[in-house]
């Protein structure tokens, strides 16, 4: 869906390039500035500001593949990003978790592992895009080791590296090589892990993010650039101004990664929304978020780069507000043709909480959306002329042969919705959707089956983790 004209889109593009040429962006890592200078960017002497010639930017953007495949350890869970695909991930990075029984709690390793088990058990959760909730009871220097091992053991889907420092990135890349039984040069042959980068809006890339960008680009693993531009706070209050800033920051990040590793798979991420001007709190699933998401999709297609969006809301509970704001976000993402919808399942409270019930509510919404996108079959049998003739005027199709042959698979079957009449619903406890979601998530955890992992690979990973812990893990920066 395109909601601004080609001329209006071009005006955002040109304004963004003007920002990069005249104002520039701060790159806080000296190593990154050296790379930029060698590539021809204008690096401020004895400063952090970098300015980009527009032709330089666009020449590097042209190197980004329009489509790529991320390979999971279970080939059935490998995914294409770009082209005619849309992929959904579980929520990533909230510091808290909640459910109806325990209420809101700080993130723990046990809760994190339960979210991973739900991700493995739910088909529509196609990849693990980070820590579904931060396991904050694990010390920071070694958290990435245990958290990555949990992703490897409890799921066989694609997972993410956090760009929170060079050593953390290198540790996880080493674990990826062990998992796939490959060396450093072989890692660059296929995309097997990815990272997501947020610019420090406005107009700045910080040191930990730049380290991640450099290390993943050197081994040709996908990098997803997503400016976090909240209109009225870290970005201009006008939607066009916020998108101008988003686009400038995204283009600079995309170009920089290509300077490090030409041809590295990448995604253009859009996360522009607005703040509540009464409280200053971020707002999500708003009309402004929808429009920004749609225009972000237009910009990504303008550059021929796969697009990332998010399923987000600002509600403090898995209630009607959480659902209608998420549905706004989901429809925006699909109409924008986002190839990757991050935070697809479980996001609550503006990203500060991962909700087990919301995970199931989102699964229902996303499965319904996937069914909406399924092509309609229009064969002679589907047109049912003979069946209509056999029933005739005034009849019904409940018991017709045409219905009986298809009734078990004819329609989408929800896992959460309750379509019974009021009396039957009331007799069964009168549970609302959130209460039913709680029951379903508990049942899924009980029936979870851990995917197999080769014993030799597990032993090598355990040995690596033990050694890195003995060495003290990763520094704080």
Buried (B, 14 or more C-beta within 10 A) or exposed (E): BBBBEEEBBEBBBEBBBEBBBEEBBBBBBEBBBEBBEEBBBBBEEEEBBBBBBBEBBBBBBEBBBEBBBBBBBEEEBBBBBBEEBBBBBBBBBBBBBBBBEEEBEEBBBEBBBBBBBBBBBBEBBBBBBBBBBBBBEBEBBBBBBBBBBBBBBBBBBBBBBBBBBBBBBBBBBBBBBBBBEBEEEEBBEBBBBBBBBBBBBBBBBBBBBBBBBBBBBBBBBBBBBBBBBBBBBBBBEEBBBBBBBBBBBBBBBBBBBBBBBEEBBBBBBBBBBBBEEEEEEBBBBBEBBBBBBBBBBBBBBBBBBBBBBBBBBBBBBBBEBBBEBBBBBBBBBBBBBBBBBBBBBBBBBBBBBBBBBBBBBBBBBBBBBBEEEEEEEEEEEEEBEEBBEEBEEEEEBEEBEBBEEEEEEEEEEEEBEEEEEEEEBEEEEEBEBBEBBBBBBBEBBEEBEEBEBEEEBBEBBEEBBEEBBEEEBBEEE
